[in-house]
Amino acid sequence: MISKTSDVLKANSAASRDSLIGYFPAGYPTLDESVEAAVAMCEAGVDVLELGVPYSDPVMDGLVIQEATQEALDNGFKLRQVFEAVKRITDRVDTPVLVMTYWNPVMQYGVEKFARDLKAAGGSGLITPDLIPDEATEWLAVSDELGLDRVFLATPTSTPARVKRAAELSRGFVYAVSTMGITGARDEVDQMARGVVASVRKEAPEQNTAVGIGISTSDQAAQVNEYSDGAIVGSVFVKAYKSGGVSELSAKVTEIVTGLNK
Amino acid sequence: MTETNLRAQEGPYFGEFGGRFVPESLIAALDQLEATYKEAKADPSFVKELTELQRSYTGRPSLLTEAKRFAMLAGDVRIILKREDLNHTGSHKINNVLGQALLAKRMGKTRIIAETGAGQHGVASATAAALFGLECVVYMGEIDTERQALNVARMKLMGAEVVPVKTGSRTLKDAINEALRDWVANVENTHYLLGTVAGPHPFPTMVRDFHSVIGTEARQQMIDEFGGLPDVVAACVGGGSNAIGIFHAFLDDADVRLLGFEAAGDGMDTDRHAATLNFGKPGVLHGAKSYMLQDEDGQTVESHSISAGLDYPGVGPEHSWLKDLGRAEYRGISDAEAMEALRLLSQTEGIIPAIETAHALAGALKLGKELEPGSTILVNLSGRGDKDMETAARYFGLIGDK
């Protein structure tokens, strides 16, 4: 099945280029500003955009993203605006856009309707931090039917059988959780990530793997690219935007991209 | 009602409810917990140790007390109280905590974390941590640390660290989020001692099992001391642990009505309540599919109740299943009705209930007027009201303004 996300990551790998997957929350601080921020990230060299859906109970997120998504909600973010954001971003840039969302908003909107609206808006698929493959029957069927990417997580504590399932069922890439914890910058990216990527490769050699959680510097992003297909960076971008708007955000993306093999 | 084996449900699903909607990072810990629990249940030494702790530490079996003067206010009914307030630490919460603390030890975990609303589960967790020599961190919404200051002091005195949670609505819901985040990061040495029958499998089943001693005892005590089963079993419902604990033994007694009383806050005709089963919709919160208070976008809506322990926009999946089956009924009790019941039980029986529990008592008073004369209502007196004295004193104007 065709996956634009996978094509981008594989083209980079084939040309020995590193990949950067960048996160930004839709609606932060407002819908218009989040679209501008996301477009700026893509223009500054993010290979895949991870657009977050603000949610009231984000258990996988650290304080930086919690505060940003809460601000988006306080400013009146509505779920349907995520499709508008995807459309406006994909109209302007060619970067694949994956939506990162906790599961309840999708369940309430209707899994099939959410998927159809996402596809119509030009979105590539979903990253689902609190939906494990075991609970994903409907999403697996719908994403197959529509050809959408679906990114499941693999972690240092996942059994080989669970890594295999995540690797076989993911499309686009597998999100290898670098360390046991929630999103947010860390001084050192855990070596456990290497093991997770190796297990995914072993179970599904054709599958892409990107490493996330705790990556905030150019060196860390370059380091995980040595053994995986991409680095996922989020909190540090949100922080940069908070401190200096689009210009500081663009500068941060450029800083990280400059340190990668491009 | 055609099903006759309602008691046999072991999860992960209760009908369409339950499951595991959590980050993959927690699955290994949940699998380990499920396996350890299964093995422990079948291990006579575990069962013996827990039973002995219940006897010599908790003070089980808890008594049944007939509330004769209180019942006169309800009409021509008998009201029997299951005295979980007499347990060590003052509520039913200790039943589950001792069970899970033993499992934590069995898994070699040295640190337990817990969420708490009213502070009762936090106190029980701090108690077990002290008893077993475990490190203990309790997450508590900042608002709740203020309205339940006495319980914060109790936890600290027993050596627990209490972390006020300042995100979101700063109540129980956010304390659970924070505990889950801690668990994701520290799962290797830490057991999340979840305090209610919500959360991902195996928590709803396991916590229910540890509390089912309430109903098992009460059912036999009703037969032995009162000559038969009650017509109605009543309990308050926040997450639903004390309710499921007393309901469970009666699930297959088709003639026994089961009534859960949720917090209606300012009233069932307002939007300031915590009546999840009355006004919620199925969704996913804190790892399980169940009824929950949410807006059209699936964002959790803040709940409201004078009772910190019922101030929760979710509910355990087994209750959602029992509601949809029609096996249990769930009604709302307002802050004002609950506080009045608290006052009435205090003045007619010399028993000061927790504000949570007062919702069940208010429910019993209302029920008494609907039931056939001579009916018997068994009420789970899930906790004592000492922790609520400041709220009650302010509510009733018993002390001067601070």
Interface residues (C-beta under 8 A of the other chain):
Chain A: Y55 S56 D57 P58 V59 M60 G62 L63 Q66 Q70 L73 K78 L79 W103 N104 P105 V106 M107 Q108 Y109 P129 D130 L131 I132 D134 E135 F152 L153 A154 T155 T157 S158 T159 R162 A166 V177 M180 G181 I182
Chain B: G19 R20 F21 V22 P23 E24 S25 I27 A28 A29 D31 T167 G168 K173 N177 L180 R181 V184 A185 N186 V187 E188 K281 G283 V284 L285 H286 G287 Q294 E296 D297 G298 Q299 T300
